[in-house]
Amino acid sequence: MSHLADKRVVVTGGASFLGKHVVRKLQEMGCKDLFVPRSAQYDLTRMEDVVRMYEDARPEIVIHLAAKVSGIGYIKDRPGEFFYDNLVMGTQTMEQGRRCGVEKFVAIITVCAYPKHAPIPFREEDLWSGYPEETNAPYGLAKKMLIVQAQAYRHQYGFNAVCLLPANLYGPGSNFDPSFSHVVPAVIRKCIEAKEEGHDYIEVWGSGNASREFLYVEDCAEAVVLASERYNGPEPINVGSGQEVTIQQVAEAIAGLTGYRGRIRWDPTKPEGELRRCLDTSKAEIEFGFKARTPLELGLENTIGWYLEQRAQGLPCGHAT
């Protein structure tokens, strides 16, 4: 049995896309004293709510997944919101954890924290070698400050805070709302609707040449739990699949898996973010034994199947907060 099973664990963002999978894995490991604060009751941008959450939960372990996230277009239009909300949520939640003497604080950062021109694959040592891609910079830098805070608190207070940098996530539970969705759910929805409505093309943002590394959400949840159990180091750790694919390759794979036979029309006037993203994931395997297990095609099949099932049952295709 995991030593986490006997701990009082708070998972902020535990009702989110990644959070639901992390909570499920913790429950499968025998964790019984789990607390998932919901945004309607605890607004983590308000320090009084953060204090009340700690008073109510009395956690020994905090896994901080809560974040304001969205697709590239939404972030581009609201950079101030994404900077402020993510910065304040993270800073206040870690600070109150320190004050309350929690044993361990696990913070989820973002691949958007990497410099725009970092060498491929991204290595943790290159995190500070330049400025992030401009569209995602407010979000990426806000989350990146958690690394600074964690290392400063470790140095001054002996506070055990660790940071993980996951690749782009996808999988069952993704947000398929076109106003907020990332590329995988967005293209899945477009292909399925175009097929049903008889359209002969779909439109996808960018040129299709940009590359990404996609990590299946259940694999990421496993990494978070493993790091919560086993990793206590000061350095941030990449979490990914180690596989770089272009957006065009992903879109074509989704079209094939959904049975969509029309054209994919690219719109290069729309933002596509950083040109390349791929992580060096060797440290995660060395430090806490994580290696992604889900091939991209299988993950896409599972995601498509989940979306079709949700639609058939008239259920929402997104996540709560």
C-alpha positions in Angstrom: 0.0 0.0 0.0 1.2 3.5 -0.8 2.3 5.7 2.1 -0.1 8.3 0.7 -3.0 6.1 1.7 -2.7 7.2 5.3 -2.3 10.9 4.5 -4.8 13.7 4.3 -4.5 14.8 0.7 -5.9 17.9 -0.9 -6.1 18.0 -4.7 -6.8 21.5 -5.9 -8.4 21.3 -9.4 -9.5 17.8 -8.5 -12.7 18.1 -10.5 -10.8 19.3 -13.6 -9.7 17.3 -16.6 -6.4 16.0 -15.1 -7.7 16.3 -11.5 -10.4 13.6 -11.9 -7.9 11.1 -13.2 -5.4 11.9 -10.3 -8.2 11.6 -7.7 -9.2 8.2 -9.2 -5.7 6.9 -9.1 -5.3 8.0 -5.5 -8.5 6.3 -4.6 -7.3 3.1 -6.3 -4.2 3.3 -4.2 -6.2 3.3 -1.0 -6.3 7.0 -0.2 -9.5 7.6 1.8 -8.9 11.1 3.2 -9.1 13.1 0.0 -10.4 16.7 -0.2 -11.3 18.3 -3.5 -12.0 22.0 -3.1 -14.5 23.3 -5.7 -14.2 26.8 -7.0 -17.8 27.7 -6.0 -16.8 27.2 -2.4 -13.1 28.1 -2.5 -11.9 30.8 -4.8 -8.1 30.3 -4.7 -7.4 33.8 -6.0 -8.8 35.0 -2.6 -6.4 34.4 0.3 -9.3 34.2 2.8 -10.7 31.3 0.8 -7.3 29.6 0.6 -6.9 29.9 4.4 -10.4 28.5 4.9 -9.6 25.5 2.6 -6.6 24.6 4.7 -8.6 25.0 7.9 -11.3 22.7 6.6 -9.1 20.1 5.0 -6.0 20.1 7.3 -3.9 18.5 4.6 -0.6 16.8 5.0 -0.1 16.6 1.2 -1.2 19.2 -1.4 -1.3 18.4 -5.1 -1.9 21.7 -6.8 -3.6 21.2 -10.2 -5.9 24.2 -10.1 -5.3 26.6 -13.0 -7.0 28.8 -15.4 -6.5 27.1 -18.8 -7.9 27.3 -22.3 -7.1 27.2 -26.0 -4.6 29.5 -27.6 -7.2 31.9 -29.0 -8.8 32.5 -25.6 -5.5 33.0 -23.8 -4.4 35.4 -26.6 -7.5 37.6 -25.9 -7.3 37.6 -22.1 -3.6 37.6 -21.2 -4.1 39.6 -18.0 -6.6 37.2 -16.6 -4.4 34.2 -17.3 -1.4 35.8 -15.7 -3.1 37.1 -12.6 -5.3 34.2 -11.8 -2.6 31.5 -12.2 0.0 33.5 -10.4 -2.2 34.3 -7.4 -3.7 30.9 -7.1 -0.3 29.2 -7.1 1.5 31.7 -4.9 -1.2 31.8 -2.2 -1.8 28.1 -2.1 1.9 27.3 -1.7 2.4 30.1 0.9 -0.5 28.9 3.1 0.8 25.3 2.7 4.1 26.5 4.1 2.4 28.3 7.0 0.4 25.3 7.9 3.4 23.0 7.7 2.2 20.6 5.0 4.6 17.7 4.4 4.7 18.0 0.7 3.4 20.4 -2.0 3.3 19.1 -5.6 2.9 21.8 -8.2 1.9 21.3 -11.8 3.6 23.8 -14.1 3.2 23.9 -17.9 5.3 23.2 -21.0 4.4 26.8 -22.0 7.0 27.9 -19.4 9.8 26.9 -21.7 11.6 29.6 -23.8 10.4 30.0 -27.4 13.8 29.1 -28.8 14.8 26.4 -26.4 16.7 23.5 -28.1 14.7 20.4 -28.9 14.1 18.3 -26.9 13.4 20.7 -24.0 15.6 19.9 -21.1 14.9 21.2 -17.6 18.3 23.0 -17.6 17.0 25.2 -20.5 14.0 26.6 -18.6 15.7 30.0 -18.1 17.5 30.4 -21.4 15.0 32.8 -22.9 11.4 34.2 -23.1 8.4 32.0 -23.7 6.4 32.1 -26.9 4.5 35.4 -26.8 1.0 34.1 -27.1 1.3 31.8 -24.1 3.9 33.8 -22.1 1.5 35.4 -19.5 0.2 31.9 -18.6 3.6 30.2 -18.8 5.4 32.8 -16.7 2.7 32.9 -14.1 3.0 29.1 -13.6 6.8 29.3 -13.9 6.9 31.5 -10.8 5.9 28.4 -8.8 9.3 26.9 -9.6 11.0 30.0 -8.2 8.7 30.0 -5.1 9.3 26.3 -4.5 13.0 26.6 -4.6 13.1 29.7 -2.5 10.9 28.1 0.1 13.0 25.0 0.1 16.1 27.1 0.7 14.7 29.3 3.4 12.1 27.2 5.2 13.1 23.6 4.3 9.7 23.3 2.6 9.3 20.2 0.4 7.7 21.6 -2.8 8.3 19.8 -6.1 7.3 20.9 -9.6 6.3 18.9 -12.7 6.2 20.1 -16.3 3.7 18.1 -18.3 3.4 18.0 -22.1 0.1 18.9 -23.9 -2.6 16.7 -22.3 -5.5 14.9 -24.1 -7.9 12.1 -23.4 -11.3 11.3 -22.0 -12.7 14.3 -20.1 -11.1 16.9 -22.4 -13.1 20.1 -22.9 -14.8 20.0 -26.3 -16.3 23.4 -26.0 -15.0 25.2 -29.2 -14.5 28.4 -27.2 -12.0 26.8 -24.8 -10.8 23.5 -26.4 -7.2 22.6 -27.3 -6.3 21.1 -30.7 -7.1 17.4 -30.1 -10.7 17.8 -28.9 -11.3 20.7 -31.3 -10.3 18.6 -34.3 -12.2 15.6 -33.1 -15.4 17.6 -32.8 -14.9 19.3 -36.1 -14.3 15.9 -37.9 -17.4 14.2 -36.3 -19.7 17.2 -37.0 -18.5 17.6 -40.6 -19.0 13.9 -41.2 -22.5 14.0 -39.7 -23.5 17.1 -41.6 -21.9 16.1 -44.9 -19.3 19.0 -45.1 -16.4 18.5 -47.5 -13.8 20.3 -45.4 -12.9 21.4 -41.9 -10.8 24.4 -40.9 -8.0 24.1 -38.5 -5.9 27.0 -37.1 -2.3 27.5 -38.2 -0.2 25.9 -41.0 -0.2 22.3 -39.6 3.6 22.4 -39.5 3.9 23.2 -35.8 4.8 20.2 -33.7 3.7 19.1 -30.2 4.2 16.3 -27.7 0.9 14.9 -26.5 0.5 13.0 -23.2 -2.5 10.9 -22.5 -4.2 12.2 -19.4 -4.2 8.9 -17.5 -0.4 8.6 -18.0 0.0 12.1 -16.7 -2.1 11.3 -13.6 0.1 8.3 -13.0 3.2 10.6 -13.1 1.7 13.0 -10.7 0.9 10.2 -8.2 4.4 8.7 -8.6 6.1 12.0 -8.0 3.9 12.6 -5.0 5.1 9.3 -3.6 8.7 9.2 -4.6 10.2 12.6 -5.7 11.5 15.1 -3.2 14.1 17.0 -5.3 14.4 20.8 -5.9 14.6 20.7 -9.7 11.5 20.7 -11.9 10.9 17.5 -13.9 9.5 17.1 -17.4 6.5 14.7 -17.8 5.7 13.6 -21.3 5.6 10.8 -24.0 8.8 11.8 -25.7 7.1 11.7 -29.1 7.0 14.8 -31.3 4.3 15.0 -33.9 3.0 17.8 -36.2 -0.5 19.2 -35.8 -1.1 18.0 -39.4 -0.2 14.5 -38.5 -2.5 14.6 -35.5 -5.4 16.1 -37.5 -5.0 13.4 -40.2 -4.9 10.7 -37.6 -8.1 12.0 -36.0 -9.8 12.2 -39.5 -8.9 8.6 -40.1 -10.1 7.4 -36.7 -13.4 9.3 -37.0 -14.1 8.2 -40.5 -14.0 11.7 -41.9 -13.1 11.8 -45.5 -13.2 15.5 -46.4 -10.3 18.0 -46.7 -8.5 19.7 -43.9 -8.2 23.4 -44.7 -5.4 25.2 -42.8 -5.8 28.8 -41.8 -2.3 30.3 -41.4 -3.7 33.7 -40.3 -4.7 32.1 -37.0 -2.1 31.7 -34.2 -0.5 28.3 -33.8 1.9 29.1 -31.0 5.4 27.8 -30.7 6.8 26.1 -33.8 8.1 23.0 -32.0 7.7 21.3 -28.6 9.1 18.1 -27.4 10.4 17.2 -24.0 13.4 15.2 -22.7 11.6 12.9 -20.3 14.6 10.9 -19.1 14.7 12.5 -15.6 11.1 11.4 -14.8 12.0 7.8 -15.3 15.2 8.1 -13.3 13.8 10.1 -10.4 10.4 8.4 -9.9 10.0 5.6 -12.4 7.6 7.2 -14.8 7.4 6.3 -18.5 4.4 7.0 -20.6 2.6 3.9 -21.7 -0.3 4.9 -24.1 0.5 5.2 -27.8 -1.0 8.3 -29.5 -3.4 6.3 -31.8 -4.8 4.3 -28.8 -5.2 7.5 -26.8 -7.0 9.2 -29.7 -9.3 6.2 -30.1 -10.2 6.3 -26.4 -10.8 10.1 -26.6 -13.0 9.8 -29.6 -15.0 7.0 -28.1 -15.5 8.9 -24.9 -16.8 12.0 -26.8 -19.2 9.9 -28.9 -20.5 8.2 -25.8 -21.0 11.5 -24.0 -22.9 13.0 -27.0 -25.1 9.9 -27.3 -26.1 10.2 -23.7 -26.6 14.0 -23.9 -23.9 14.5 -21.3 -21.6 17.5 -21.1 -18.3 17.1 -23.0 -16.1 19.1 -20.7 -15.1 19.3 -17.0 -16.2 21.1 -13.9 -14.2 23.4 -11.6 
